[in-house]
Amino acid sequence: MTLSTPYPLGVTLRGDGANVAIYSETADAVTVCIFPEGGEEQQTRLEQRTGHVFHGLVEGLVPGTRYGIRVDGPWDPANGLRHNPAKVLLDPHATAVTGRYDLGQAQFSHRLDAPETMDDTDSAGHVALGVVTDPSSFDWDADGQDVAPRVPLAETIVYEVHVKGFTKQLAEVPEEIRGTYAGLAHPAAIRYLTDLGVTAVELLPVHQFVQDSHLEEKGLRNYWGYNSIGFFAPHGEYAAAGDTGGQVDEFKAMVKAMHAAGLEVILDVVYNHTAEGNHMGPTLSFKGIDNAAYYRLVDEDREHYFDTTGTGNSVNVGHPAALGLIMDSLRYWVTEMHVDGFRFDLATTLTRQDGSAEIHSAFLSLIEQDPVLAPIKMIAEPWDTAGYQVGGFPASWSEWNGKFRDDVRDFWNGADSVLGTMSQRVLGSPDVYEASRRSPLSSVNFVTAHDGFTLADLTAYSTKHNAANGEDNNDGESDNRSSNNGAEGPTDDPAVNARRDRQRRNFLATVLLSAGVPMILGGDEIARTQGGNNNAYCQDNEVSWFDWEHADHDLLGFTKRLIALRLAEPALRPDWFRQGPGSKADDRVFITRSDDEPFADEDWDNPDARSITFVFRHAGSASFALLLNAAENGVEFSLPKAPGLPWALVESSDPEQMLAEGSTTVIVQGTSFTLLRSGVAS
């Protein structure tokens, strides 16, 4: 007799069937349900139980089979128990998902008109199902072995992009694959990325997610995808092959094509919450399997959820089942899908075992010691609704540096008394990281991201314009640190447009010339606009998709040049802090006022101080002088002594900037930067 095993969890193919293992401390019975096309549901009860894992062998569970599970057990919402065998649930370890969730009572374990009462409506036919996949069906070594680029952090430039939006309107990509994994893998898409010079694409969520009912009722759709339900399954709607299992191989082919071009793939992952919402939300998977194991419940009121995500629930990383699920998922995406890194949405929630954020939490410790995950790029969004934790992650992690975003926006928009904090951002935020012996590479530097204004809109709108989202413009951030630069929205005023153009270059240059890991929001380099919408999470349309027809090719060329310069010059991408008395004179950053004099303490506190010079040096390489002027008027800069050959103009946001041979001073126009280069003397 062939026995089943409790691990691995989920479905493991065996001959003409599969081993199935499901974790639940509180269930009385678990049944696997097969749903043949056009046939009746076939049920197999998992008869064996090891610890808290139900397991058994299920005949007929082969690649392509659609399946779900039913879990029987106590219904006692007041004590956090929400089992209901009438509901077909998604296997938490399903590697592909097919179908969709219908709006209506069937999705809910409770009666909508009586939340304490169990609903007996059968959800079969109204919910998405898992699809069995064969991990051996894709040959990673066919047509050349897949080799991960493993780009060093110091040489990494991240490009945050949406799978669908990037190619949905890209004419060079065949129409039938636009907006898909295959579209992103098309030579035209990859050629654009490599020509731009970025080294990693950070994809907005591709884990299977659920459309929000409140959006569908308004005729809108969840575009960003921060509503996960399947942590092992690539979202089926992004696959040209459809959602019956082919999405897995299509995703793998995309990763392989990226790797062949030297590009890394980083996934934006949402492990902090799921699509099941709060106590009034639907029962789609975890809630009906073991509610208390997978979600944090309020200790004194276990009917309700402890929520630090703003979505209704928080995944219970203090429980081995939930933590094990996350670790299994991460390892799966590395070993089976070959991705190169992760950006963790609301990562601070994942460090809260007992309520407070902990740098030595089980989640962080497990990743640190895991031989599969330790070499992988880990990027935290270091906050959640309950706290801000920039600088609070381990040395091996990088973090989205919100301080960089805010201080750089303030500086270029002319805020008072920000020169000191701005200088820290350009240096890699030593005020955040140096004391804990972390490096500038801990800081992911960005000015714009998917959440908020695009770069074009940051310089064209002073207020948000989110009416299309159907929330009376009440959604989205109101404090954007943005400026319309003289007119709200599109204008024909040449002076306004010239200023906007300078500011876009100022922001991009600050990101690409500062110490740390630069991240560009996809489309900023072509001045992509969302019409002032700073919360386009529900705009799965031309508002969010790249408008290639109206791309700003001058701005694109500028961005390409700066990226190429950064990657070519060690002085512009330090892997350690290079200022202060302990640093080497020929491998250091020097900071002076515009008159080339050192800053005194009172200079940093001067509310009118808006100009600064940085000199970046690296032994044996060219040196650079970065002159920043956020004042409205032009400022005459005294040039520092050139470390090598005389200073030469490299780049400026002022199209008329010049540097006469032998000059000891240069006037930098208001709200503009100038970059000079001093080559190595022979």
N, C-alpha and C positions, 0 to 999 in steps of 0.2 A: 504494500500500500504506500503510495506516495503521499507524504505529509506536506502540509503547507507550512509556511514560516511567517513569523510576525514582522520580519524586516527583509527587505526595505518596505516602507509604507507605500501605499498606492498599488498600482498594477504592475506586475512583473511577468512578462510572457514566458510560458512554459508549454512547449509542444502545441497542442490544439486548444489550449486554454491559457489560464493565467493564475498566478498567485495574487490574491488581493488581501491587503492588510489596512485596517482602519483603526485609529486611536480614539478611544472614548472611555473615560472613567465612569461616566454616569449612565451609559446606555444599557439596556437589557438585551437588545438584539440588533444586529446589523445585517441588512439584506442587500445584495448586489442585484441591480435591475438592468437587464439588457433590453434595448428598444430597437428591434429590427425595422428597417424601412418597410412600412406597410403591414407590419405584423404586430402580434400582441406582445405585451411586456412579458419577459421571462425572468423569474426571480430565483436567486440562489442564496440561501441563508448561510452566513459565515459561522460555521459550527464550532470552530476552535477559538480559544481565548488564552493568550499568554500575557500575564500582567494586565494592562489595560488595552491591549491590542486584540481586536477581533480579526481573525484571518481564516482563509480557506481557499480551495482550488475551485475555479469557476470555468466550466467548459463553455466553449463558444466565444470566449472573450479573446478575440484576435484583432490584429491591426484593422482599423476602420470601424470597429464595433462602437456603437453609441451606448453609453451606460450612465447610470446614476446610482445612488444608494438611498435606502430608506432606513431610518434609525428609530427603533422603538425604545421607550423609556418613560420616566416620570414627566408629567406636565405640571410644573409648579413655578410659575414665573416669579412669585414673591421670593423664592429661594434660588433664582437663577437657572431653573431647569425648564427647557423649552423643546423637549422631544415631541415629535409628531410624525408618525409613520405614514400619514397621508401626503407628506411632502417629499418629492424627489430631490435629493441634495447632490451638489457637485462634490466629487472626490477632491479633497484638498490637494492631492498630488497628481491630479489630472494634467497630462502634458499637452492636451489640445482640447478645445471647447467648441461645440457646434450649437447653432441655434441662438435664440434670444429669450429674454424674459418678457412675457406679456404683462401689461398693466392689469391689475385686478386682484381680487381676493385670493386666488390660488397661490400666489407667492407668499402669503402671510400665514404663519402658524396660528395666529390669534384671529379672532373675528374683528374686522375693522370697526364694527359698531359696539364691540364688547371686548376690550383688550385682554381681560383676564380669562376669557373663554377660548378653549382650543377650537380651531376651525378644522372641519373634516373634509374640506374640498380637496380632491385629488389634484395635485399640481402637474401630473404627467401631461405632456403636451403643451404646457405653459411656461416651461423653464428650459434653460440651456442644459446641455448634457456634455459629459466627458467623452472624448474619443480616444480609443486605444491607439497608440503609435508604436512603431518599431524603431528603437534608437539605432539599429544597424542599417536602416534603409538608406542613410546618407553616407557616401564614401568621402571622407574628408581628404583622402589622398588622391582621389581621381583628378586627372589633369593638373597634377602638381600638389605637393604636400602643403597643408595649411600651416603657416608659421606665424605665430603671434608677433607683432612688431616690437612689443615691450619698449616703447619709447620712454626714455628717462623723463622724470617729472620736470627737470630743468629745461627740457627741450619740447615740452608738451604745450600745445595750443588747442584749447577745447572749443568746439563749435556746437552750441546747443541747438537742436533742430527737431522738428516733428516729422515722423516717417511720411505721413500723408501730405502735409503742407508743402514740403520741399519740392516734390515732383508733380503735384496735382496739375500744375499749369506749365510744366516744363516741356516746351514743344519738341525738343530733341528726343524725349522719351516716348515710345509708342503709347498711344492713348489707352490701350487695354491694360497696361501695367502702371499707369501713373497713380501715385498715391499709395504705392504698395512697397513691400520689402523688395520685390523684384525691380520696381522702379528705382529704388534707392541704390540697387546694385547695378543698374544700367551704366554702361561706359560713359554716357554723357553726364550723369549725376556724379560719378566718381571723378571724372576728369575735372569738373568744376571744383570739387573739394580739394583735389591735389594741386590744381592751378592756384587756388586761393592760398594754399600753404598750410592749412590747419593739419594737426596730427591726430586728432581724435574727434569723433562725432559722439555727442551725448544725446541720446534719443529720449524724448519725452516718453512717458510710460508705455510699454509694449506688453506688459502683463495683461491677460484677459480682464477687461473691465466691463462694467454694467452701465447702460444708459440710465440717466436719472429720470424718474417719472415726472418730476415737476418741470423738467426742461422739455420733455416730449409733449407735455400738455400745452406748452407754449409754442410748439413747432420748432424747438431748438434741440441741439444735441451736445452731449459732452464731447468736447474736442481734445482737451488735454489728456484725459484718461486717468485722472487721480481718483479712481473709484474701483479698485482692483477686487477681483474675486478668485482669479486663478493665478497663483504665484509661480506656476511651472509652464504656463501655456502662453505662447505668443498670440497677441490679439488677432482673432480670425478675420476681422474686417480689413486688416491691412495686407491681406494676402491675395494676390492675383489668382492663386490656386484654390481659393475658397476656404471654408472653415471645417472641412471634413477630415482634416489630418495633414493635408498638404502644406499648411501654414508652417509646420515645423521645419520641413526640409527647405522651404523657401527662405525662412529666416536664416538657416544655416548657410545657404548659398550666398545670402547678402553679406554675412560676416566674412565668409571666405573671400569674396570679391573685395571687401574693404581691406582685409589683411594683405591680399596680393598687391594692393596699391600703397601699402605702408600705413594704412589708417587703422587706428584702434576704435573699438566700439564700446562705449560706456552706456549703461542703462540707468535711467532715472527710475528707481524702484520705490514702491509705496507699501512698506511692510508695517506702517504704524497704525493703519486702520483698514477696514474692508467696506464693501458696498452694502453690507447688511444694516448699517445705520444703528440707531438707538433702539430702545425697547419697543418702539412703534414701527420699526423697520421690518423688511421682509426676512424670511428664513430661506436662505439660498444654499448654505453649506455649513460653516462652522457653528453657527447659532443652534442648528438642529442636531449637530453631532456631539458637541460638548461645550456649551456656552461659556461656562466658568473657566475652562482650561484655555480657551482661545481669546477671551476678552476680559479686560479688567472690569470688575463689577464694584459698585460702591459697597464698602464693607458693611455698613449699617442698613443698607437698602439694596439687596442683591437683585431686585427687579430692574434696577437702573445701572447705566454704564458710567464708569469713570472716564471722562473724555478730555484729553489734552490735545486733540487734533482739530476740534471744531467740526467734526463730521458725524458725531453721534456715538462713536465707539473708539477704543484704543486697544490694539492687540496686546495681550497679556504676556510680555516678554519675561515676566517673573516666573512663568510656568514652563516646565520642560517641554511640553507638547508644542506650545506656540513657538518657543525659542528653537526647538528642533526643526519645526516646519520651515522657519526662516533660514536656518543653516543649510538644510537640505536643498532649499530653493537656490540659494547662492551657489552652492557647489554644483548643482545641476547646470546652471547657466554658464559656469566656467568650464566644466568637464564635457558636457554634452553640446552646448551651444557656442562654446569658445569665445565668450565675451571677455573683454579686457579690464572692466572696472564697473563700479556702481556709484551712483549718486543717490544718497538716501534722503528721501523726502521726510521733513520733520524728524530728523535723526535723533533729536533730543528725547523724543517719546520712547525710542528704543532703548534708552539708557535708564529709564525710570522703572526700577524693579519694585520699589516700595513707595513711590510717589516722587522722590527727589531724583534729579539727574546725577549719575555717578560715572566718573571716568573709569572706574574699575568694575563696571557692571558686567554681568555674565555675557551679555551680547558682545561688548567690545573685547572682552577677554577671550572669548571663543574664536573670534575672527583673528585675533593677534597670534594665537598659537596654531591655527589650522594650516597645515602645509599646502592645501589647495588655495586658500584665500589670502594667506599672508603676502604673497608676491603681487596681488592684484591691486589696482588703483582703487582706493576707498575715499569717497568724497562725501562729507556731511553737509546737509542743510542744518546748521547748528542751532536750531530753535524749534519751539512748538508754541502752542497758545499759552503755555504755563511758564515759559522762560526762554531766555536768550543765553546761548552757551558758546559764543565765538571764542576760540582759544581753549575750549574745555575738552577737546578730543585728543586721543593719543598721538604721539609724534609721527607715527606711520600714516596718519590720516591727513588729508587736506580738507579745507572747509570753505564753503561759500562765505566770503568775507563781506557781510552786509555793511560793515564800517567803511570799507573801501568804496562801495557804491554810494553811500550817503555823503561821505566827506568829499569825494571827487565831484559829485553833483553840486554840492554847496560851493566848492571852490570856483568852479567854472561859471556858476551862476551869480558870483559876486557876493557871497555871504561874508559877513564880518568875522574876523578872529578865527579863521579855519586854516591859516597857513601852516601852523604847527602840526595839526592832525593830518593835513594833506601831505606834508613831507613824510610823515610816518607811513602813509599808504604807498607812496612811491618807493620807499625803502624796503617794502615787504612787510610792513606792520610789525616792526620790532617791539613796539609798545604792547602788542598782544602776545607775541610768540617768543621773543628772545629770552625772557626771564625763565621760561620753562625749558630752555635749550632746544626749542624747535626752530626750524629754518624758515626762510621766506616761502619755501615751497608748500608750507602748510596753508598758505593763503591763496584761494582761488579768487582772482581779481576780476570783477565784473562791474559794469555800470548799468546794464540792462539784462533782463532774463525774460523767460516766457511770461512770468507773472509781473505785469506792470506795462509801462510804455515801451514801445520799441525805441530805438535811438532816434529815428526820424521824428517820432511823436514827442519824445522827451524835449526836443528842440523846437517843436511847433505848437504845443498846447500847454497852457498854464493850468488847465483843469481837465478832469476826465470827462469823456463823452460816451457813456455806457448805456444809453437809452435802449439800444438794440438788444440788450440782455434781458429786458423785461422786468427790471427791478427799480424803475423810476430813478435811475442813476444813483442808487444808494449803495450799490455793490462796488467793490474795488477800492484801492487805497486812495484817500483824499489828499494826503501829504506826499506829493510826488517829487518835491524838490526839482520841479521842471520849470521851463520858461518858454513862452511862445516867441520870444525875441522880437516882439513888436506887433504881432498880429496873430489872432487865434485861428489856427488851421491854415489851409492853403491860401497863398497870396501871390500876387504878381509884383509885389514891391521888391525891387532888386536889392535894396539895402537890407531888408529883412531876410531875404533868401541868402544873401552873402554871409550874414551873421550866422544863420543856421548852419550853413555849410562849414564855416570855421568851427563852430561848436561841435559838430559831429566829428570832425577831424581831431579836435582837442580831446574829446572823450575817448575815441579809438586809440589815439596816440598814448594817452595816459594808461590805458589798459595794457597796451602792447609794449610799453617802455618801462613799466614798473617791475620791481622784483616780485616774484611770485609766479603763479600759474595763470596765464590770461585765459579768459573765457569770453567768447563773442556770441551774442544772440544771433542765431541764423537769420540772415536777411538784413541785418544792420549795415552790412558792407555794401548793400545796394539801395539803402534808404527805404526799406520796406515799411509801410505805414499800415496802421489799423484804424485810421480815421479818428485817433484820439481815444480809442477804447483801451483801457488799461487792465481789463479783466476779461479777455476774449476766450475764456475757458469753454464757452458754449457757442462759439462762432465757428462751426465747421463749414466754412464757406470762404468767399473771396476776401472777407475781412482778415482771415488768418493765413490763407494760402499765399505763397510767394507770388508776387506780381512781377514776373520776369520781363514782361513787355515794357515796363516803365522803370527798369533798373537804372540806378545812377552809376554809370560805368566809370566816371571820374573817381567817385568815392571808392569803387571796387579796386581800381588801380592803386589808389593811395593805400588801401588796406593790404593789398598784396605786397607792396613795396616794404611796408613796415614789418609784416610777418617775416618776409625773406631776410630783412636786416636783422631782426631779433634772432632768428635761427642761425645766422651766419656769424654773429658777434658775441663772444663770451661775456663781454662787459655788460651786455644788456640782459643777461639771464643768469644772475648769480645764484648759486645753490647754498650760499650762507650769507649772513649779514656782514657787510663790508664797510662799516663806518665806525668811528670811535678810535680812541688812542691805541687799542690793542690790534688794530688791523694793519696790514702791510701797506706802505706808501704807494707801491706800484700795483696794488690789487685792492682798490678802495673806492668809496664814494665820498666826494667832497660836496659840501653844501654852502652856498654863499648867497648874500643879498644881490640885488641887481647891480650894485656898485662894486661887486667882487669882494666885499668885506664880510667877515664872519658875522653870523647872527648873534646879537646880544639877547639876554633873557627878555628885555623889554620889547625887542623886535617881534618876538613870537606873539606877544600879547597886543600888538598894535592892530586895532580893528581895520585900519586902512591898508595894511600890508597885503599885497596881492601879487607880488612877483618874487621869483626864486630861481636860482641856478643850481643844477645838479651836474657834477662831473663824474662820469662812470669810467673807472680804469680797471684794466685786467692785464696782468703781466704778459708781455709778448704779443698783445693784440691792440687793435685800435681803441682809442678813448673817445668818449662822446660827452658833449655839453648839451644838456636839455634846459632850455630857457622857457619858463612858463610865466605868462602875464595875463592874469584874470581881471586886471583893471580895465575900465572903459577906454582909457586913453593909452596912447603909445608910451612905452617906457624905454629909455636908453640903458642898455646893459653894457657894463664894462666886462670885456671878455677875460676869463681866467687865462693864465699862461698855458699854452698848448703843450701837452706832455710829449708830443712827438712832432710830426709835421704840422705846419700852420693849419688853423681851423678852416674847414670847408663846409659850405652849406649842404646838408643832406635832405632835410624835409622841413616843411612848415605848413601850418594851417592858413597862413597868409600867402595867397598866390603871387603877391608882388614882393615877397621877401627877397632881399639880396644881401650879399656879404662881399664887400670890396676886398681885394687882395691886400693884405697887410693891415687890415682894420683892427683897431683895439677896442672898438665899441660897435654896437649894432642896435638899431631901434626895432623893438618887437611891438607890432601893432596891438591895440587893445583886444582882449579876449582871443589870444592866439599863442601858439607855441612855436619854437624854432629849435631844430636839432642840428648840431654841428659835429663834425668828425675830425679827429686828429689821428692820422695814420701813423704807423710805426716807422720811426726814422731808421734808415739803413746804416 
